[in-house]
Amino acid sequence: MNLATRTAFALRSRLPQGTVAMRAASTQAFFVQAAIAKARAKAEAEKSASPKQVPVKDASKKSSSKPKQDAAKQAPAKTKWIRPKQEPESSAAKKAKAKTSTLHLIDSGDWIYRAFYALPKFLHGRNGTKTGAVMGFSSSLLALARTLGPNDRIAVAFDSGRTWRNTAEPFYKSGRKRPEAIVSQFPQCRELAAAFLGAQHCLSVKGMEADDIIAELASSCTDCDQVVIHTRDQDFYQLVSEMIIVKNKVKSEFIHYGPSEVEEKFGISPNQLLDYWALTGQSADAIKGVEGIGPGTARKLITAVGTLNDIWDARNRKLVECTVGSRLADRMLTDENRSLVDLGKTLMKLPVDPDRLPGSWTPPPSETLAFKGLQKEGRQHLLKLGFKSQEKTYAKALLA
């Protein structure tokens, strides 16, 4: 008795005879039996469609006296990866590598601000002074110093109050407000940098910004293979070249900006950025641009027409109108706007024109900025601030 029949009898035994339920049970059993028969037929059809594969013996193997050796010869050889041997560096290559030197220039203001907003505000020393920015600044400085080579140079630039830019434009950087908690930590950061590296590596000039000092050092360095500016300030992108790069830390990753990276970011070359910023303005420094000119329009003008002199040249009026439209060209090409963009370009230019430098200041030779290792005074300074964990790291760096 198959499954369908058994199911039908079970259902009939539970129901009274002559009822509608018994008829439904019989109908259900019929459909179950039909489904089972259909499944069996399908399985038999598939089984008959795929014949059994009978293994065929290779006659060549019987005739061979050494079947194992012949099979090994016929089988493809397995590829094995072998680590290539590294050729030892030649003495000339070692000497060339030893002679390479990099000048590292640190924008102290950017590092201190970044540390201040990254670390908790409640960190303080034994005397109650805030030390969050000092701790972050010292950590970054120690991490960089531990990667320097014997021929590398390093300098940390600090601001020194009002500059010639404030005289030329009273509203320059008027929107920036420094919290009191960070202002008190600037002198501590300078003392710590001097204790780490030596006083000759900490530079500040009255009447000059740290940006000006870094730009002068970067442009005057001729005996270095590369100059690396450590900052997030985009003003330094105008200095970028094959020799000068900007190194910016975003979270835990470092981004290097060379000529190709700057062009990818802004759509123009580094030497066109001054004209670009003069047209758009810079809100961070309270430098006004031309009203109605945004990044996209400024990029179109510089790409299609050229420099500021070309844009305001009467002979290129038709080209400017075709690029931005006649209405915007009429509002833009005025003497007032021309004076505005010239002032903005002067304020943002790096390095500064020599006649604007205070006194007869000249950048120090790069030999005086040679890194001679971390100073022992740095440990005492860290202990004085209460940074015991950093003091241990510093001690290990001294022994390395």
Residue pairs with C-beta under 8 A, 6 or more apart in sequence:
1 9
2 33
2 36
3 32
3 33
3 36
4 29
4 30
4 32
4 33
4 36
5 29
5 33
7 28
7 29
7 32
8 25
8 26
8 28
8 29
11 22
11 25
11 26
11 28
11 29
12 22
12 25
12 26
15 21
15 22
15 25
16 22
60 70
61 67
61 70
61 71
64 70
89 97
98 150
98 151
99 151
100 149
100 151
100 225
101 149
101 151
101 152
101 153
101 223
101 224
101 225
102 149
102 152
102 153
102 224
102 225
102 226
102 227
102 228
103 152
103 153
103 154
103 155
103 217
103 218
103 221
103 224
103 226
103 227
103 228
103 366
103 369
104 144
104 148
104 152
104 153
104 154
104 155
104 228
104 230
105 154
105 155
105 157
105 214
105 217
105 218
105 227
105 228
105 229
105 230
106 141
106 144
106 154
106 155
106 156
106 157
106 230
106 231
107 157
107 210
107 211
107 214
107 229
107 230
107 231
107 233
107 236
108 137
108 156
108 157
108 158
108 159
108 186
108 189
108 190
108 193
108 210
109 158
109 159
109 210
110 230
110 231
110 232
110 233
111 136
111 137
111 140
111 141
111 230
111 231
112 133
112 136
112 137
112 182
112 185
112 186
112 189
113 133
113 182
114 136
114 232
114 249
115 132
115 133
115 134
115 135
115 136
115 137
115 139
115 140
116 132
116 133
116 136
116 179
116 181
116 182
116 185
118 136
119 132
119 133
119 135
119 136
120 132
121 130
121 132
121 181
122 132
123 130
123 131
123 132
123 135
124 130
124 131
125 131
125 385
125 386
126 386
129 184
129 185
129 188
130 181
130 182
130 184
130 185
131 185
131 188
131 385
131 386
131 387
132 185
133 182
133 185
133 189
134 185
134 188
134 189
134 192
134 385
135 385
135 387
135 390
137 189
137 192
137 193
138 189
138 192
138 196
138 382
138 387
138 390
139 390
141 156
141 192
141 193
141 196
141 197
142 196
142 374
142 390
142 393
142 394
142 397
144 154
144 230
145 154
145 196
145 197
145 371
145 374
145 397
146 397
146 400
148 154
148 371
149 371
150 371
151 370
152 370
152 371
153 224
153 366
153 367
153 369
153 370
153 371
154 197
154 201
154 369
154 371
155 201
155 202
155 203
155 213
155 214
155 217
155 369
156 190
156 193
156 197
156 201
156 202
156 203
157 203
157 204
157 210
157 211
157 213
157 214
157 217
158 186
158 190
158 202
158 203
158 204
158 210
159 204
159 209
159 210
160 204
160 205
160 206
160 207
160 208
160 209
161 206
162 207
163 207
163 208
163 209
163 212
164 207
164 356
164 358
165 172
165 173
165 209
165 347
166 172
166 173
168 343
168 346
168 347
169 286
169 287
169 343
169 347
171 286
172 285
172 286
172 287
172 347
173 284
173 285
173 286
174 286
175 283
175 284
175 286
176 284
188 385
190 202
190 204
191 381
192 378
192 381
192 382
192 385
193 201
193 202
194 201
194 202
195 375
195 377
195 378
195 380
195 381
196 374
196 375
196 378
196 381
197 371
197 374
197 375
198 372
198 375
200 364
200 368
200 369
201 369
201 371
203 213
203 217
203 364
204 210
204 213
205 212
205 213
205 358
205 361
206 358
207 358
207 359
208 352
208 357
208 358
208 361
211 233
211 235
211 236
211 350
212 350
212 351
212 352
212 357
213 363
214 229
214 231
214 236
215 236
215 239
215 350
215 351
215 352
216 351
216 352
216 357
216 363
217 227
217 363
217 364
217 366
218 227
218 229
218 239
218 244
218 351
219 239
219 351
220 363
221 227
221 366
223 366
223 367
224 243
224 366
225 243
226 243
226 244
226 245
227 243
227 244
227 245
228 245
228 246
228 247
229 236
229 239
229 244
229 245
229 246
229 247
230 247
230 249
231 246
231 247
231 248
232 248
232 249
235 348
235 350
236 246
236 350
237 246
237 257
237 262
237 265
237 266
237 270
237 273
238 270
238 271
238 273
238 274
238 348
238 349
238 350
239 246
239 270
239 350
239 351
240 246
240 257
240 258
240 259
240 262
240 270
241 259
241 270
242 258
242 259
245 256
245 257
245 258
246 256
246 257
247 254
247 255
247 256
247 257
248 254
248 255
248 256
248 257
249 255
255 261
257 265
259 269
259 270
262 269
262 270
262 273
263 269
263 270
266 273
266 276
266 299
267 299
267 303
268 276
268 299
268 302
268 303
272 302
272 307
274 345
274 348
274 349
275 298
275 302
275 307
275 308
275 341
275 345
276 295
276 298
276 299
276 302
277 287
277 289
277 344
277 345
277 348
278 289
278 308
278 341
278 342
278 344
278 345
278 348
279 289
279 290
279 293
279 297
279 298
279 301
279 302
279 308
279 341
280 289
280 290
280 293
280 294
280 295
280 298
281 287
281 288
281 289
281 290
281 344
282 289
282 344
282 348
285 347
285 348
287 344
287 347
287 348
288 340
288 344
289 340
289 341
289 344
290 332
290 337
290 340
290 341
291 331
292 328
292 331
292 332
293 301
293 328
293 332
297 324
297 328
300 323
300 324
301 311
301 320
301 323
301 324
304 319
304 323
305 311
305 316
305 319
305 320
305 323
306 316
308 338
308 341
308 342
308 345
310 316
311 320
311 333
312 333
312 338
317 329
317 333
320 329
320 332
320 333
321 329
324 332
373 398
374 394
374 397
374 398
376 398
378 394
379 391
379 394
379 395
379 398
382 388
382 390
382 391
382 394
383 391
